[in-house]
Amino acid sequence: DVLSKPVVSMEVNGNSLTSFDHFGTHDQLVELNVENNRITSLLGLTKQRSLKIVRLAGNPIATSPHYRVMVLLTVGFSVSTIDGQQVDAAERETARRLGPNAALATSYGWALDVVPRSAETNWPRRRIS
C-alpha cells in the first residue's frame, strides 16, 4: 500500500509555499526539495533525523548569508548537502558553537546574525540585577 510507505523524498519545488507550517517530522525523510517557493524563515521546520539533502535555492531564506548554518541548527547535523554543496566543517563548527538556544531561535523563525555588535548598535537593553 503506497500510503503506508515512509516518505523518503519530498519534492514541493515551485509551489508558492511561504512557510513550513504543518510540515511535521518525517523520521525517514532523506531529501527535501522546496526550491523556488516564497519561504522566508525556517519557522515550522523541525528536527529530521534522517535528512541528508536540502534544497532551498530560489527562496528568500536562501539569500541570508547564514542560511546554511540555520538549516543545520534547525534540522540537525544529519544534513550533508544544502543546495547542491556539501556542508563543510566550518559550517558544522559554527552551528555547534552557537548551540541549542540558536537552534531554538531559528526553529521559531528568527534569522541568524553572527556579526559582533557594539553597545551603540545594539537595541537598548535593560540591565537585570
C-alpha positions as CSV (number, residue, x, y, z in Angstrom):
1,D,0.0,0.0,0.0
2,V,1.5,3.3,-1.1
3,L,0.1,5.3,1.8
4,S,1.8,3.1,4.4
5,K,5.3,3.6,3.0
6,P,7.5,6.2,4.7
7,V,8.3,9.4,2.9
8,V,12.0,9.4,1.9
9,S,11.9,12.2,-0.7
10,M,9.7,15.2,-0.8
11,E,9.5,17.4,-3.9
12,V,7.5,20.5,-3.4
13,N,9.5,22.9,-5.5
14,G,7.8,25.8,-7.3
15,N,4.5,25.7,-5.3
16,S,4.4,29.2,-3.9
17,L,4.9,27.9,-0.3
18,T,5.6,30.6,2.2
19,S,6.4,28.6,5.3
20,F,6.9,25.1,6.8
21,D,3.7,25.4,8.8
22,H,2.3,21.9,9.5
23,F,5.4,20.2,8.0
24,G,5.9,17.9,10.9
25,T,8.6,15.4,11.5
26,H,9.3,12.6,9.0
27,D,11.7,10.1,10.5
28,Q,12.8,8.5,7.3
29,L,12.9,11.7,5.1
30,V,16.3,11.8,3.3
31,E,15.8,14.5,0.7
32,L,13.7,17.7,0.8
33,N,13.3,19.9,-2.2
34,V,11.5,23.2,-1.6
35,E,13.3,25.3,-4.2
36,N,11.7,28.3,-5.9
37,N,9.0,29.0,-3.3
38,R,8.5,32.0,-1.1
39,I,9.8,30.7,2.2
40,T,11.3,33.5,4.3
41,S,12.2,31.6,7.5
42,L,12.6,28.1,8.9
43,L,9.6,28.5,11.2
44,G,7.7,25.2,11.4
45,L,10.6,23.1,10.3
46,T,11.6,20.5,12.9
47,K,14.5,18.1,13.5
48,Q,14.6,15.5,10.8
49,R,17.0,12.8,12.0
50,S,17.5,11.1,8.5
51,L,17.5,14.2,6.3
52,K,20.7,14.4,4.2
53,I,19.8,16.7,1.3
54,V,18.0,20.1,1.5
55,R,17.3,22.3,-1.5
56,L,16.2,25.8,-0.6
57,A,17.6,27.8,-3.6
58,G,15.2,30.4,-5.0
59,N,13.5,31.2,-1.7
60,P,14.1,34.5,0.2
61,I,15.6,32.5,3.1
62,A,18.4,31.3,0.9
63,T,19.6,34.9,0.5
64,S,20.5,35.1,4.2
65,P,24.3,34.8,4.5
66,H,24.0,32.2,7.2
67,Y,21.0,30.2,6.0
68,R,23.1,27.0,5.7
69,V,24.1,27.2,9.4
70,M,20.4,27.9,10.2
71,V,19.4,24.7,8.4
72,L,21.9,22.7,10.4
73,L,20.7,24.3,13.6
74,T,17.0,23.7,12.8
75,V,17.0,20.3,11.1
76,G,20.1,18.7,12.6
77,F,23.6,17.6,11.8
78,S,22.4,14.7,9.6
79,V,22.3,17.1,6.7
80,S,25.3,16.7,4.4
81,T,24.3,18.7,1.3
82,I,22.5,22.0,1.0
83,D,21.6,23.4,-2.4
84,G,24.0,21.0,-4.2
85,Q,27.0,21.9,-2.0
86,Q,28.5,19.8,0.7
87,V,28.2,21.1,4.3
88,D,31.7,21.9,5.3
89,A,33.5,21.6,8.7
90,A,33.4,25.3,9.4
91,E,29.6,25.4,9.0
92,R,29.2,22.5,11.3
93,E,31.5,24.0,13.9
94,T,29.7,27.3,13.8
95,A,26.4,25.6,14.4
96,R,27.8,23.6,17.2
97,R,29.3,26.7,18.9
98,L,26.0,28.6,18.6
99,G,24.3,25.7,20.4
100,P,20.7,24.8,21.4
101,N,19.5,28.4,22.0
102,A,20.3,29.4,18.5
103,A,18.7,26.2,17.2
104,L,15.5,27.1,19.1
105,A,15.5,30.6,17.8
106,T,15.9,29.6,14.1
107,S,13.2,27.0,14.5
108,Y,10.9,29.8,15.7
109,G,11.7,31.8,12.6
110,W,14.5,34.0,13.7
111,A,17.3,34.8,11.3
112,L,20.9,34.2,12.3
113,D,23.2,37.2,12.5
114,V,26.6,36.4,13.8
115,V,28.1,39.8,13.3
116,P,29.5,41.2,16.5
117,R,27.7,44.4,17.6
118,S,28.9,47.3,19.7
119,A,26.8,48.8,22.5
120,E,25.9,51.7,20.2
121,T,24.5,49.4,17.5
122,N,22.5,47.1,19.8
123,W,18.9,47.8,20.8
124,P,18.7,49.5,24.2
125,R,18.7,46.8,26.9
126,R,17.7,46.8,30.5
127,R,20.2,45.5,32.9
128,I,18.9,42.8,35.1
129,S,20.4,42.8,38.5
